[in-house]
Amino acid sequence: MSARKPFLLRTDPEVLAALQRWAADELRSVNGQIDYLLRQGLRQAGRLPPRAQIDGSGRERSPDRSESLLTTKEP
């Protein structure tokens, strides 16, 4: 997995409060919710690199692992 890079985000207190409520509703951290929303917006705008795939946690993974993570083993 690629390294995650921290950065500072300054936002209006009302926006932060709304993000906190939304993140709590979806059982995510605020950071996870922001990451999810950014990735969703990038996909919709066609700006996410085509080889970047997303696993169940919402995190980007390398294409070489995509097959093994997408298939499920039956009991």
PDB file of N, CA, C and O in Angstrom:
ATOM      1  N   MET A   1       0.848  -1.170   0.000  1.00  0.00           N
ATOM      2  CA  MET A   1       0.000   0.000   0.000  1.00  0.00           C
ATOM      3  C   MET A   1       0.894   1.234   0.000  1.00  0.00           C
ATOM      4  O   MET A   1       1.946   1.255   0.639  1.00  0.00           O
ATOM      5  N   SER A   2       0.466   2.242  -0.715  1.00  0.00           N
ATOM      6  CA  SER A   2       1.256   3.467  -0.758  1.00  0.00           C
ATOM      7  C   SER A   2       1.137   4.214   0.568  1.00  0.00           C
ATOM      8  O   SER A   2       0.171   4.048   1.314  1.00  0.00           O
ATOM      9  N   ALA A   3       2.135   5.029   0.836  1.00  0.00           N
ATOM     10  CA  ALA A   3       2.138   5.805   2.074  1.00  0.00           C
ATOM     11  C   ALA A   3       1.052   6.864   2.020  1.00  0.00           C
ATOM     12  O   ALA A   3       0.761   7.414   0.958  1.00  0.00           O
ATOM     13  N   ARG A   4       0.464   7.144   3.150  1.00  0.00           N
ATOM     14  CA  ARG A   4      -0.554   8.195   3.242  1.00  0.00           C
ATOM     15  C   ARG A   4       0.137   9.471   3.677  1.00  0.00           C
ATOM     16  O   ARG A   4       0.995   9.452   4.560  1.00  0.00           O
ATOM     17  N   LYS A   5      -0.234  10.574   3.060  1.00  0.00           N
ATOM     18  CA  LYS A   5       0.434  11.837   3.319  1.00  0.00           C
ATOM     19  C   LYS A   5      -0.495  12.767   4.104  1.00  0.00           C
ATOM     20  O   LYS A   5      -1.592  13.073   3.636  1.00  0.00           O
ATOM     21  N   PRO A   6      -0.077  13.217   5.278  1.00  0.00           N
ATOM     22  CA  PRO A   6      -0.931  14.115   6.061  1.00  0.00           C
ATOM     23  C   PRO A   6      -0.918  15.536   5.504  1.00  0.00           C
ATOM     24  O   PRO A   6       0.066  15.973   4.906  1.00  0.00           O
ATOM     25  N   PHE A   7      -2.021  16.246   5.710  1.00  0.00           N
ATOM     26  CA  PHE A   7      -2.081  17.664   5.363  1.00  0.00           C
ATOM     27  C   PHE A   7      -3.119  18.334   6.246  1.00  0.00           C
ATOM     28  O   PHE A   7      -4.008  17.676   6.785  1.00  0.00           O
ATOM     29  N   LEU A   8      -3.001  19.637   6.387  1.00  0.00           N
ATOM     30  CA  LEU A   8      -3.890  20.419   7.229  1.00  0.00           C
ATOM     31  C   LEU A   8      -5.082  20.891   6.411  1.00  0.00           C
ATOM     32  O   LEU A   8      -4.916  21.374   5.292  1.00  0.00           O
ATOM     33  N   LEU A   9      -6.267  20.756   6.957  1.00  0.00           N
ATOM     34  CA  LEU A   9      -7.478  21.226   6.299  1.00  0.00           C
ATOM     35  C   LEU A   9      -8.151  22.238   7.215  1.00  0.00           C
ATOM     36  O   LEU A   9      -8.476  21.934   8.363  1.00  0.00           O
ATOM     37  N   ARG A  10      -8.353  23.422   6.705  1.00  0.00           N
ATOM     38  CA  ARG A  10      -9.070  24.450   7.471  1.00  0.00           C
ATOM     39  C   ARG A  10     -10.459  24.576   6.884  1.00  0.00           C
ATOM     40  O   ARG A  10     -10.625  24.737   5.675  1.00  0.00           O
ATOM     41  N   THR A  11     -11.453  24.503   7.749  1.00  0.00           N
ATOM     42  CA  THR A  11     -12.830  24.578   7.274  1.00  0.00           C
ATOM     43  C   THR A  11     -13.703  25.291   8.297  1.00  0.00           C
ATOM     44  O   THR A  11     -13.318  25.459   9.454  1.00  0.00           O
ATOM     45  N   ASP A  12     -14.841  25.692   7.869  1.00  0.00           N
ATOM     46  CA  ASP A  12     -15.824  26.365   8.706  1.00  0.00           C
ATOM     47  C   ASP A  12     -16.299  25.411   9.808  1.00  0.00           C
ATOM     48  O   ASP A  12     -16.466  24.220   9.548  1.00  0.00           O
ATOM     49  N   PRO A  13     -16.518  25.902  11.024  1.00  0.00           N
ATOM     50  CA  PRO A  13     -16.982  25.029  12.116  1.00  0.00           C
ATOM     51  C   PRO A  13     -18.292  24.296  11.797  1.00  0.00           C
ATOM     52  O   PRO A  13     -18.481  23.156  12.221  1.00  0.00           O
ATOM     53  N   GLU A  14     -19.192  24.945  11.054  1.00  0.00           N
ATOM     54  CA  GLU A  14     -20.452  24.291  10.699  1.00  0.00           C
ATOM     55  C   GLU A  14     -20.217  23.121   9.737  1.00  0.00           C
ATOM     56  O   GLU A  14     -20.879  22.088   9.834  1.00  0.00           O
ATOM     57  N   VAL A  15     -19.280  23.289   8.819  1.00  0.00           N
ATOM     58  CA  VAL A  15     -18.946  22.215   7.884  1.00  0.00           C
ATOM     59  C   VAL A  15     -18.330  21.046   8.650  1.00  0.00           C
ATOM     60  O   VAL A  15     -18.665  19.888   8.401  1.00  0.00           O
ATOM     61  N   LEU A  16     -17.434  21.354   9.580  1.00  0.00           N
ATOM     62  CA  LEU A  16     -16.806  20.300  10.383  1.00  0.00           C
ATOM     63  C   LEU A  16     -17.848  19.557  11.215  1.00  0.00           C
ATOM     64  O   LEU A  16     -17.804  18.330  11.310  1.00  0.00           O
ATOM     65  N   ALA A  17     -18.779  20.286  11.814  1.00  0.00           N
ATOM     66  CA  ALA A  17     -19.821  19.643  12.620  1.00  0.00           C
ATOM     67  C   ALA A  17     -20.685  18.724  11.749  1.00  0.00           C
ATOM     68  O   ALA A  17     -21.036  17.623  12.172  1.00  0.00           O
ATOM     69  N   ALA A  18     -21.027  19.170  10.545  1.00  0.00           N
ATOM     70  CA  ALA A  18     -21.821  18.342   9.639  1.00  0.00           C
ATOM     71  C   ALA A  18     -21.041  17.095   9.228  1.00  0.00           C
ATOM     72  O   ALA A  18     -21.610  16.006   9.156  1.00  0.00           O
ATOM     73  N   LEU A  19     -19.733  17.249   8.956  1.00  0.00           N
ATOM     74  CA  LEU A  19     -18.894  16.102   8.610  1.00  0.00           C
ATOM     75  C   LEU A  19     -18.806  15.113   9.766  1.00  0.00           C
ATOM     76  O   LEU A  19     -18.834  13.901   9.550  1.00  0.00           O
ATOM     77  N   GLN A  20     -18.700  15.620  10.987  1.00  0.00           N
ATOM     78  CA  GLN A  20     -18.625  14.749  12.157  1.00  0.00           C
ATOM     79  C   GLN A  20     -19.907  13.937  12.314  1.00  0.00           C
ATOM     80  O   GLN A  20     -19.857  12.743  12.609  1.00  0.00           O
ATOM     81  N   ARG A  21     -21.055  14.582  12.117  1.00  0.00           N
ATOM     82  CA  ARG A  21     -22.325  13.857  12.219  1.00  0.00           C
ATOM     83  C   ARG A  21     -22.442  12.798  11.125  1.00  0.00           C
ATOM     84  O   ARG A  21     -22.853  11.666  11.383  1.00  0.00           O
ATOM     85  N   TRP A  22     -22.074  13.180   9.894  1.00  0.00           N
ATOM     86  CA  TRP A  22     -22.164  12.261   8.763  1.00  0.00           C
ATOM     87  C   TRP A  22     -21.228  11.078   8.958  1.00  0.00           C
ATOM     88  O   TRP A  22     -21.609   9.933   8.714  1.00  0.00           O
ATOM     89  N   ALA A  23     -20.006  11.349   9.396  1.00  0.00           N
ATOM     90  CA  ALA A  23     -19.035  10.284   9.642  1.00  0.00           C
ATOM     91  C   ALA A  23     -19.558   9.328  10.726  1.00  0.00           C
ATOM     92  O   ALA A  23     -19.447   8.109  10.588  1.00  0.00           O
ATOM     93  N   ALA A  24     -20.116   9.875  11.782  1.00  0.00           N
ATOM     94  CA  ALA A  24     -20.652   9.038  12.857  1.00  0.00           C
ATOM     95  C   ALA A  24     -21.801   8.165  12.346  1.00  0.00           C
ATOM     96  O   ALA A  24     -21.903   6.993  12.709  1.00  0.00           O
ATOM     97  N   ASP A  25     -22.663   8.737  11.506  1.00  0.00           N
ATOM     98  CA  ASP A  25     -23.778   7.974  10.937  1.00  0.00           C
ATOM     99  C   ASP A  25     -23.293   6.797  10.104  1.00  0.00           C
ATOM    100  O   ASP A  25     -23.955   5.761  10.054  1.00  0.00           O
ATOM    101  N   GLU A  26     -22.144   6.946   9.450  1.00  0.00           N
ATOM    102  CA  GLU A  26     -21.613   5.905   8.570  1.00  0.00           C
ATOM    103  C   GLU A  26     -20.497   5.087   9.234  1.00  0.00           C
ATOM    104  O   GLU A  26     -19.817   4.302   8.573  1.00  0.00           O
ATOM    105  N   LEU A  27     -20.317   5.281  10.548  1.00  0.00           N
ATOM    106  CA  LEU A  27     -19.325   4.553  11.338  1.00  0.00           C
ATOM    107  C   LEU A  27     -17.902   4.730  10.794  1.00  0.00           C
ATOM    108  O   LEU A  27     -17.120   3.782  10.734  1.00  0.00           O
ATOM    109  N   ARG A  28     -17.591   5.964  10.402  1.00  0.00           N
ATOM    110  CA  ARG A  28     -16.252   6.305   9.931  1.00  0.00           C
ATOM    111  C   ARG A  28     -15.689   7.410  10.812  1.00  0.00           C
ATOM    112  O   ARG A  28     -16.424   8.106  11.513  1.00  0.00           O
ATOM    113  N   SER A  29     -14.367   7.555  10.760  1.00  0.00           N
ATOM    114  CA  SER A  29     -13.744   8.727  11.370  1.00  0.00           C
ATOM    115  C   SER A  29     -13.972   9.903  10.430  1.00  0.00           C
ATOM    116  O   SER A  29     -14.316   9.706   9.264  1.00  0.00           O
ATOM    117  N   VAL A  30     -13.786  11.117  10.920  1.00  0.00           N
ATOM    118  CA  VAL A  30     -13.913  12.296  10.056  1.00  0.00           C
ATOM    119  C   VAL A  30     -12.889  12.205   8.932  1.00  0.00           C
ATOM    120  O   VAL A  30     -13.205  12.508   7.781  1.00  0.00           O
ATOM    121  N   ASN A  31     -11.675  11.793   9.250  1.00  0.00           N
ATOM    122  CA  ASN A  31     -10.650  11.635   8.222  1.00  0.00           C
ATOM    123  C   ASN A  31     -11.087  10.611   7.172  1.00  0.00           C
ATOM    124  O   ASN A  31     -10.933  10.846   5.973  1.00  0.00           O
ATOM    125  N   GLY A  32     -11.626   9.490   7.617  1.00  0.00           N
ATOM    126  CA  GLY A  32     -12.097   8.469   6.696  1.00  0.00           C
ATOM    127  C   GLY A  32     -13.242   8.965   5.832  1.00  0.00           C
ATOM    128  O   GLY A  32     -13.328   8.623   4.653  1.00  0.00           O
ATOM    129  N   GLN A  33     -14.129   9.776   6.417  1.00  0.00           N
ATOM    130  CA  GLN A  33     -15.256  10.323   5.668  1.00  0.00           C
ATOM    131  C   GLN A  33     -14.767  11.299   4.599  1.00  0.00           C
ATOM    132  O   GLN A  33     -15.249  11.270   3.466  1.00  0.00           O
ATOM    133  N   ILE A  34     -13.821  12.156   4.949  1.00  0.00           N
ATOM    134  CA  ILE A  34     -13.261  13.101   3.978  1.00  0.00           C
ATOM    135  C   ILE A  34     -12.581  12.345   2.850  1.00  0.00           C
ATOM    136  O   ILE A  34     -12.763  12.687   1.681  1.00  0.00           O
ATOM    137  N   ASP A  35     -11.800  11.322   3.179  1.00  0.00           N
ATOM    138  CA  ASP A  35     -11.122  10.517   2.167  1.00  0.00           C
ATOM    139  C   ASP A  35     -12.140   9.848   1.252  1.00  0.00           C
ATOM    140  O   ASP A  35     -11.972   9.840   0.032  1.00  0.00           O
ATOM    141  N   TYR A  36     -13.192   9.290   1.839  1.00  0.00           N
ATOM    142  CA  TYR A  36     -14.245   8.638   1.060  1.00  0.00           C
ATOM    143  C   TYR A  36     -14.892   9.631   0.096  1.00  0.00           C
ATOM    144  O   TYR A  36     -15.068   9.329  -1.084  1.00  0.00           O
ATOM    145  N   LEU A  37     -15.244  10.810   0.598  1.00  0.00           N
ATOM    146  CA  LEU A  37     -15.904  11.814  -0.237  1.00  0.00           C
ATOM    147  C   LEU A  37     -14.995  12.311  -1.355  1.00  0.00           C
ATOM    148  O   LEU A  37     -15.445  12.524  -2.481  1.00  0.00           O
ATOM    149  N   LEU A  38     -13.729  12.494  -1.046  1.00  0.00           N
ATOM    150  CA  LEU A  38     -12.785  12.928  -2.075  1.00  0.00           C
ATOM    151  C   LEU A  38     -12.649  11.874  -3.171  1.00  0.00           C
ATOM    152  O   LEU A  38     -12.660  12.206  -4.357  1.00  0.00           O
ATOM    153  N   ARG A  39     -12.520  10.615  -2.784  1.00  0.00           N
ATOM    154  CA  ARG A  39     -12.395   9.541  -3.778  1.00  0.00           C
ATOM    155  C   ARG A  39     -13.662   9.412  -4.615  1.00  0.00           C
ATOM    156  O   ARG A  39     -13.592   9.207  -5.827  1.00  0.00           O
ATOM    157  N   GLN A  40     -14.813   9.531  -3.974  1.00  0.00           N
ATOM    158  CA  GLN A  40     -16.084   9.453  -4.683  1.00  0.00           C
ATOM    159  C   GLN A  40     -16.188  10.586  -5.711  1.00  0.00           C
ATOM    160  O   GLN A  40     -16.584  10.357  -6.854  1.00  0.00           O
ATOM    161  N   GLY A  41     -15.836  11.790  -5.304  1.00  0.00           N
ATOM    162  CA  GLY A  41     -15.859  12.922  -6.214  1.00  0.00           C
ATOM    163  C   GLY A  41     -14.873  12.768  -7.360  1.00  0.00           C
ATOM    164  O   GLY A  41     -15.183  13.101  -8.504  1.00  0.00           O
ATOM    165  N   LEU A  42     -13.684  12.261  -7.052  1.00  0.00           N
ATOM    166  CA  LEU A  42     -12.681  12.032  -8.097  1.00  0.00           C
ATOM    167  C   LEU A  42     -13.145  10.987  -9.104  1.00  0.00           C
ATOM    168  O   LEU A  42     -12.942  11.152 -10.307  1.00  0.00           O
ATOM    169  N   ARG A  43     -13.773   9.904  -8.616  1.00  0.00           N
ATOM    170  CA  ARG A  43     -14.294   8.886  -9.529  1.00  0.00           C
ATOM    171  C   ARG A  43     -15.380   9.465 -10.423  1.00  0.00           C
ATOM    172  O   ARG A  43     -15.380   9.229 -11.631  1.00  0.00           O
ATOM    173  N   GLN A  44     -16.312  10.227  -9.835  1.00  0.00           N
ATOM    174  CA  GLN A  44     -17.417  10.796 -10.608  1.00  0.00           C
ATOM    175  C   GLN A  44     -16.916  11.786 -11.657  1.00  0.00           C
ATOM    176  O   GLN A  44     -17.505  11.905 -12.732  1.00  0.00           O
ATOM    177  N   ALA A  45     -15.839  12.492 -11.349  1.00  0.00           N
ATOM    178  CA  ALA A  45     -15.282  13.467 -12.285  1.00  0.00           C
ATOM    179  C   ALA A  45     -14.321  12.826 -13.274  1.00  0.00           C
ATOM    180  O   ALA A  45     -13.803  13.499 -14.165  1.00  0.00           O
ATOM    181  N   GLY A  46     -14.081  11.531 -13.122  1.00  0.00           N
ATOM    182  CA  GLY A  46     -13.155  10.840 -14.009  1.00  0.00           C
ATOM    183  C   GLY A  46     -11.708  11.243 -13.765  1.00  0.00           C
ATOM    184  O   GLY A  46     -10.887  11.181 -14.680  1.00  0.00           O
ATOM    185  N   ARG A  47     -11.388  11.652 -12.555  1.00  0.00           N
ATOM    186  CA  ARG A  47     -10.045  12.122 -12.227  1.00  0.00           C
ATOM    187  C   ARG A  47      -9.225  11.133 -11.411  1.00  0.00           C
ATOM    188  O   ARG A  47      -8.039  11.368 -11.179  1.00  0.00           O
ATOM    189  N   LEU A  48      -9.820  10.045 -10.976  1.00  0.00           N
ATOM    190  CA  LEU A  48      -9.068   9.023 -10.255  1.00  0.00           C
ATOM    191  C   LEU A  48      -8.316   8.201 -11.291  1.00  0.00           C
ATOM    192  O   LEU A  48      -8.910   7.785 -12.286  1.00  0.00           O
ATOM    193  N   PRO A  49      -7.020   7.955 -11.084  1.00  0.00           N
ATOM    194  CA  PRO A  49      -6.269   7.183 -12.081  1.00  0.00           C
ATOM    195  C   PRO A  49      -6.986   5.875 -12.402  1.00  0.00           C
ATOM    196  O   PRO A  49      -7.468   5.201 -11.492  1.00  0.00           O
ATOM    197  N   PRO A  50      -7.066   5.503 -13.689  1.00  0.00           N
ATOM    198  CA  PRO A  50      -7.842   4.318 -14.076  1.00  0.00           C
ATOM    199  C   PRO A  50      -7.347   3.023 -13.460  1.00  0.00           C
ATOM    200  O   PRO A  50      -8.141   2.103 -13.261  1.00  0.00           O
ATOM    201  N   ARG A  51      -6.063   2.920 -13.153  1.00  0.00           N
ATOM    202  CA  ARG A  51      -5.539   1.676 -12.572  1.00  0.00           C
ATOM    203  C   ARG A  51      -5.765   1.614 -11.073  1.00  0.00           C
ATOM    204  O   ARG A  51      -5.592   0.553 -10.471  1.00  0.00           O
ATOM    205  N   ALA A  52      -6.145   2.719 -10.458  1.00  0.00           N
ATOM    206  CA  ALA A  52      -6.375   2.724  -9.014  1.00  0.00           C
ATOM    207  C   ALA A  52      -7.710   2.050  -8.728  1.00  0.00           C
ATOM    208  O   ALA A  52      -8.748   2.453  -9.253  1.00  0.00           O
ATOM    209  N   GLN A  53      -7.671   1.026  -7.895  1.00  0.00           N
ATOM    210  CA  GLN A  53      -8.888   0.329  -7.525  1.00  0.00           C
ATOM    211  C   GLN A  53      -9.078   0.475  -6.024  1.00  0.00           C
ATOM    212  O   GLN A  53      -8.116   0.675  -5.283  1.00  0.00           O
ATOM    213  N   ILE A  54     -10.303   0.375  -5.592  1.00  0.00           N
ATOM    214  CA  ILE A  54     -10.642   0.593  -4.201  1.00  0.00           C
ATOM    215  C   ILE A  54     -11.101  -0.731  -3.588  1.00  0.00           C
ATOM    216  O   ILE A  54     -11.924  -1.442  -4.165  1.00  0.00           O
ATOM    217  N   ASP A  55     -10.557  -1.050  -2.412  1.00  0.00           N
ATOM    218  CA  ASP A  55     -10.994  -2.272  -1.743  1.00  0.00           C
ATOM    219  C   ASP A  55     -12.171  -1.947  -0.816  1.00  0.00           C
ATOM    220  O   ASP A  55     -12.635  -0.807  -0.798  1.00  0.00           O
ATOM    221  N   GLY A  56     -12.648  -2.899  -0.068  1.00  0.00           N
ATOM    222  CA  GLY A  56     -13.812  -2.723   0.789  1.00  0.00           C
ATOM    223  C   GLY A  56     -13.654  -1.671   1.867  1.00  0.00           C
ATOM    224  O   GLY A  56     -14.655  -1.143   2.351  1.00  0.00           O
ATOM    225  N   SER A  57     -12.439  -1.349   2.257  1.00  0.00           N
ATOM    226  CA  SER A  57     -12.232  -0.341   3.287  1.00  0.00           C
ATOM    227  C   SER A  57     -12.233   1.060   2.711  1.00  0.00           C
ATOM    228  O   SER A  57     -12.148   2.035   3.459  1.00  0.00           O
ATOM    229  N   GLY A  58     -12.328   1.180   1.387  1.00  0.00           N
ATOM    230  CA  GLY A  58     -12.303   2.486   0.765  1.00  0.00           C
ATOM    231  C   GLY A  58     -10.907   2.966   0.440  1.00  0.00           C
ATOM    232  O   GLY A  58     -10.728   4.090  -0.029  1.00  0.00           O
ATOM    233  N   ARG A  59      -9.920   2.129   0.683  1.00  0.00           N
ATOM    234  CA  ARG A  59      -8.531   2.509   0.424  1.00  0.00           C
ATOM    235  C   ARG A  59      -8.072   2.005  -0.927  1.00  0.00           C
ATOM    236  O   ARG A  59      -8.503   0.957  -1.407  1.00  0.00           O
ATOM    237  N   GLU A  60      -7.192   2.776  -1.519  1.00  0.00           N
ATOM    238  CA  GLU A  60      -6.637   2.409  -2.815  1.00  0.00           C
ATOM    239  C   GLU A  60      -5.702   1.222  -2.651  1.00  0.00           C
ATOM    240  O   GLU A  60      -5.002   1.111  -1.645  1.00  0.00           O
ATOM    241  N   ARG A  61      -5.691   0.334  -3.644  1.00  0.00           N
ATOM    242  CA  ARG A  61      -4.761  -0.790  -3.598  1.00  0.00           C
ATOM    243  C   ARG A  61      -4.126  -0.934  -4.967  1.00  0.00           C
ATOM    244  O   ARG A  61      -4.633  -0.425  -5.967  1.00  0.00           O
ATOM    245  N   SER A  62      -3.026  -1.629  -4.988  1.00  0.00           N
ATOM    246  CA  SER A  62      -2.310  -1.800  -6.250  1.00  0.00           C
ATOM    247  C   SER A  62      -3.065  -2.778  -7.139  1.00  0.00           C
ATOM    248  O   SER A  62      -3.722  -3.690  -6.636  1.00  0.00           O
ATOM    249  N   PRO A  63      -2.980  -2.598  -8.465  1.00  0.00           N
ATOM    250  CA  PRO A  63      -3.713  -3.465  -9.382  1.00  0.00           C
ATOM    251  C   PRO A  63      -3.335  -4.933  -9.286  1.00  0.00           C
ATOM    252  O   PRO A  63      -4.174  -5.793  -9.554  1.00  0.00           O
ATOM    253  N   ASP A  64      -2.096  -5.251  -8.913  1.00  0.00           N
ATOM    254  CA  ASP A  64      -1.683  -6.649  -8.867  1.00  0.00           C
ATOM    255  C   ASP A  64      -2.374  -7.441  -7.762  1.00  0.00           C
ATOM    256  O   ASP A  64      -2.403  -8.670  -7.821  1.00  0.00           O
ATOM    257  N   ARG A  65      -2.924  -6.773  -6.766  1.00  0.00           N
ATOM    258  CA  ARG A  65      -3.629  -7.461  -5.688  1.00  0.00           C
ATOM    259  C   ARG A  65      -5.131  -7.486  -5.923  1.00  0.00           C
ATOM    260  O   ARG A  65      -5.855  -8.121  -5.156  1.00  0.00           O
ATOM    261  N   SER A  66      -5.619  -6.821  -6.952  1.00  0.00           N
ATOM    262  CA  SER A  66      -7.060  -6.666  -7.145  1.00  0.00           C
ATOM    263  C   SER A  66      -7.782  -7.996  -7.303  1.00  0.00           C
ATOM    264  O   SER A  66      -8.859  -8.180  -6.736  1.00  0.00           O
ATOM    265  N   GLU A  67      -7.218  -8.915  -8.053  1.00  0.00           N
ATOM    266  CA  GLU A  67      -7.887 -10.192  -8.272  1.00  0.00           C
ATOM    267  C   GLU A  67      -8.055 -10.977  -6.980  1.00  0.00           C
ATOM    268  O   GLU A  67      -9.128 -11.520  -6.718  1.00  0.00           O
ATOM    269  N   SER A  68      -7.009 -11.041  -6.177  1.00  0.00           N
ATOM    270  CA  SER A  68      -7.086 -11.837  -4.961  1.00  0.00           C
ATOM    271  C   SER A  68      -8.023 -11.219  -3.936  1.00  0.00           C
ATOM    272  O   SER A  68      -8.620 -11.940  -3.136  1.00  0.00           O
ATOM    273  N   LEU A  69      -8.164  -9.893  -3.944  1.00  0.00           N
ATOM    274  CA  LEU A  69      -9.034  -9.252  -2.971  1.00  0.00           C
ATOM    275  C   LEU A  69     -10.489  -9.223  -3.425  1.00  0.00           C
ATOM    276  O   LEU A  69     -11.390  -9.119  -2.594  1.00  0.00           O
ATOM    277  N   LEU A  70     -10.729  -9.314  -4.722  1.00  0.00           N
ATOM    278  CA  LEU A  70     -12.088  -9.263  -5.218  1.00  0.00           C
ATOM    279  C   LEU A  70     -12.784 -10.618  -5.168  1.00  0.00           C
ATOM    280  O   LEU A  70     -14.012 -10.681  -5.116  1.00  0.00           O
ATOM    281  N   THR A  71     -12.024 -11.682  -5.183  1.00  0.00           N
ATOM    282  CA  THR A  71     -12.639 -13.005  -5.141  1.00  0.00           C
ATOM    283  C   THR A  71     -12.806 -13.451  -3.696  1.00  0.00           C
ATOM    284  O   THR A  71     -11.958 -13.189  -2.842  1.00  0.00           O
ATOM    285  N   THR A  72     -13.896 -14.116  -3.448  1.00  0.00           N
ATOM    286  CA  THR A  72     -14.134 -14.639  -2.101  1.00  0.00           C
ATOM    287  C   THR A  72     -14.051 -16.145  -2.142  1.00  0.00           C
ATOM    288  O   THR A  72     -14.409 -16.775  -3.138  1.00  0.00           O
ATOM    289  N   LYS A  73     -13.586 -16.705  -1.073  1.00  0.00           N
ATOM    290  CA  LYS A  73     -13.483 -18.163  -0.984  1.00  0.00           C
ATOM    291  C   LYS A  73     -14.785 -18.707  -0.430  1.00  0.00           C
ATOM    292  O   LYS A  73     -15.319 -18.199   0.556  1.00  0.00           O
ATOM    293  N   GLU A  74     -15.291 -19.750  -1.079  1.00  0.00           N
ATOM    294  CA  GLU A  74     -16.500 -20.383  -0.589  1.00  0.00           C
ATOM    295  C   GLU A  74     -16.113 -21.467   0.398  1.00  0.00           C
ATOM    296  O   GLU A  74     -15.092 -22.133   0.227  1.00  0.00           O
ATOM    297  N   PRO A  75     -16.943 -21.651   1.454  1.00  0.00           N
ATOM    298  CA  PRO A  75     -16.627 -22.666   2.470  1.00  0.00           C
ATOM    299  C   PRO A  75     -16.719 -24.076   1.960  1.00  0.00           C
ATOM    300  O   PRO A  75     -16.479 -25.022   2.711  1.00  0.00           O
TER     301      PRO A  75
END
